[in-house]
Amino acid sequence: MTLSQIRRPGPRTTSRPASWAPPGEWRLYRAWGDLPSESGWRRRLTAWLLGGWQQLLYIGITNRTAVARWAEHLDEKRWAPDIACWERDPRVWSTQAEVLAVERAAIIAERPVHNVQHNGNNPGAVRVRRHLPRHVVRARLRWTARALVWVALFAGLWLAGGGVWQGWDGPRNAAIGASLVGGALWWAVASTRRPKRRRRRFRR
């Protein structure tokens, strides 16, 4: 008899992990965080009058415990360290569709900071955008334009020599011709944009 076959005393547990809620339970939760100092004195004063210096960061749903969901946010969300406390809605929903409808209504009404879906009417929502330097954007556009020009030259040469080339000679010669013509065009454009060097005059 192996150790896995030995029955331990006590009630038998279900196959669901300990970090999961009982089956058929969906809950709504809210994450709160402290107001940043740059939020302005009016907003901070209003928050203080209402009982705290906190703002609603996120509204979500889960069929697990709040601790398990918090651990996932710590790994996935960059704003997770700003969470000061969690609030779990006491209501329980039996289906995911029901709790999704309640979540949508709550996001529209309460306007959390870091929700993306259903939060378009919130002027205070944090807009996450990846910024790329301008030279990277210009380089990507330049290489994309070169690739499109090469494809156009390749297709044009292949169609033009369709009656002359046979078999694999067509795409091979079209690729060679597109590379030569494209390289000549790029060299001509680069030479016109290249600043001219001034010749230094040496005094005798």
C-alpha positions in Angstrom: 0.0 0.0 0.0 1.3 3.4 -1.0 1.0 6.7 0.9 -1.5 8.0 -1.7 -3.8 5.0 -0.9 -3.9 5.7 2.9 -7.0 7.6 4.0 -6.4 10.3 6.4 -8.9 10.9 9.2 -11.4 13.7 8.9 -14.0 14.9 6.4 -13.2 14.3 2.7 -12.4 17.4 0.8 -13.4 18.2 -2.8 -11.0 18.4 -5.7 -11.2 22.2 -5.9 -8.1 24.0 -4.6 -8.1 25.7 -1.2 -7.8 29.1 -3.0 -11.2 28.6 -4.6 -14.6 29.6 -3.2 -17.3 27.0 -2.9 -18.7 25.8 -6.3 -21.3 28.1 -7.8 -20.2 31.2 -6.0 -19.2 34.4 -8.0 -18.4 37.5 -6.1 -17.7 41.1 -6.8 -14.6 42.8 -5.2 -13.2 46.3 -5.1 -9.6 47.4 -4.6 -8.9 50.7 -2.9 -5.7 52.7 -2.8 -4.3 55.8 -1.2 -4.8 59.1 -3.1 -1.5 60.4 -4.6 -0.2 63.7 -3.3 -0.5 65.3 -6.8 -4.3 64.7 -6.9 -5.1 68.2 -5.6 -6.2 69.6 -2.3 -9.9 69.6 -3.3 -10.0 65.9 -4.1 -8.0 65.0 -1.0 -10.3 67.2 1.2 -13.4 65.5 -0.2 -11.8 62.1 0.4 -10.9 63.1 4.0 -14.5 64.3 4.6 -15.9 61.0 3.4 -13.7 59.0 5.8 -10.4 58.4 4.2 -7.7 59.3 1.8 -8.4 56.5 -0.6 -9.7 56.1 -4.2 -11.3 53.2 -6.0 -8.6 51.5 -8.0 -10.3 48.5 -9.5 -13.6 46.5 -9.7 -13.5 42.9 -10.6 -15.1 39.5 -10.2 -13.8 36.1 -9.0 -14.9 32.6 -8.1 -11.9 32.3 -5.8 -10.8 33.8 -2.6 -9.7 37.4 -2.4 -6.2 36.4 -1.3 -5.7 34.2 -4.4 -6.9 37.0 -6.7 -4.7 39.5 -5.0 -1.7 37.3 -5.5 -2.5 37.2 -9.3 -2.8 41.0 -9.4 0.6 41.3 -7.7 2.1 39.3 -10.6 0.2 40.8 -13.5 -0.8 44.5 -12.7 1.8 47.3 -12.3 -0.6 49.2 -10.0 -1.0 46.3 -7.5 1.5 47.8 -5.0 -0.8 50.8 -4.7 -3.6 48.6 -3.2 -4.3 49.5 0.4 -7.3 47.3 1.1 -9.8 45.0 -0.5 -13.6 45.0 -0.2 -15.6 42.0 -1.1 -19.3 42.4 -2.0 -21.4 40.4 0.4 -23.7 39.3 -2.4 -23.2 36.0 -4.2 -24.1 35.2 -7.8 -24.6 31.7 -9.2 -23.6 32.3 -12.8 -20.8 34.3 -14.4 -23.2 36.1 -16.7 -25.1 37.6 -13.7 -22.0 38.9 -12.0 -20.6 40.3 -15.3 -23.7 42.4 -15.7 -23.4 43.7 -12.1 -19.7 44.4 -12.6 -20.4 46.5 -15.8 -23.0 48.5 -13.9 -20.7 49.1 -11.0 -17.8 50.2 -13.2 -20.0 52.7 -15.1 -21.5 54.1 -11.8 -18.4 54.2 -9.6 -15.7 54.9 -12.1 -12.6 53.1 -10.8 -9.2 54.3 -11.9 -7.6 51.2 -13.5 -10.5 49.4 -15.1 -10.4 49.4 -18.9 -13.6 47.9 -20.1 -16.9 49.8 -19.5 -14.8 52.8 -18.2 -14.9 55.0 -21.2 -17.0 57.6 -19.5 -14.4 58.1 -16.7 -12.2 61.2 -17.3 -10.0 60.2 -14.4 -9.2 56.7 -15.7 -5.5 55.9 -16.1 -4.6 55.5 -19.8 -1.9 52.9 -20.3 0.1 53.5 -23.5 3.4 52.2 -24.5 5.7 55.0 -25.6 8.3 54.4 -28.3 11.0 56.9 -29.1 10.5 58.9 -32.3 13.6 57.5 -34.0 12.3 53.9 -33.4 9.0 54.8 -35.0 10.7 56.5 -38.0 12.9 53.5 -38.5 10.0 51.1 -38.4 8.1 53.2 -40.9 11.2 53.5 -43.2 11.8 49.7 -43.3 8.1 49.0 -43.9 8.1 51.4 -46.8 11.2 49.7 -48.2 9.6 46.3 -47.9 6.5 47.5 -49.7 8.5 49.0 -52.5 10.5 45.8 -52.9 7.3 43.7 -53.0 5.9 46.0 -55.7 9.0 45.8 -57.8 9.2 42.0 -57.4 5.6 41.6 -58.5 6.0 44.0 -61.4 9.1 42.3 -62.7 7.6 38.9 -62.3 4.5 39.8 -64.3 6.6 41.6 -66.9 8.8 38.6 -67.6 6.1 36.0 -67.4 6.3 35.3 -71.1 10.1 35.0 -71.1 11.0 33.2 -67.9 10.1 29.6 -67.3 9.8 27.7 -64.0 11.7 29.1 -61.0 13.6 31.6 -63.3 10.6 34.0 -62.9 10.7 34.5 -59.1 14.4 34.3 -58.9 15.1 36.9 -61.6 12.3 39.1 -60.2 13.8 39.0 -56.8 17.3 39.8 -58.1 15.9 42.7 -60.2 13.8 44.1 -57.3 16.8 44.0 -55.0 19.0 45.8 -57.6 16.5 48.4 -58.5 15.4 48.9 -54.9 19.0 49.3 -53.7 19.7 51.9 -56.4 16.6 53.8 -55.4 17.4 53.8 -51.7 21.0 54.8 -52.5 19.8 57.7 -54.6 17.4 58.9 -51.9 20.0 58.6 -49.2 22.6 60.5 -51.2 20.2 63.5 -51.6 19.3 63.6 -47.9 22.9 63.2 -46.8 24.4 66.6 -45.7 27.3 67.8 -47.8 30.6 68.1 -46.0 32.3 71.4 -46.2 35.8 71.3 -47.4 38.3 72.7 -45.1 40.6 75.3 -46.5 44.1 75.2 -45.1 46.1 78.4 -45.0 49.6 78.3 -46.3 
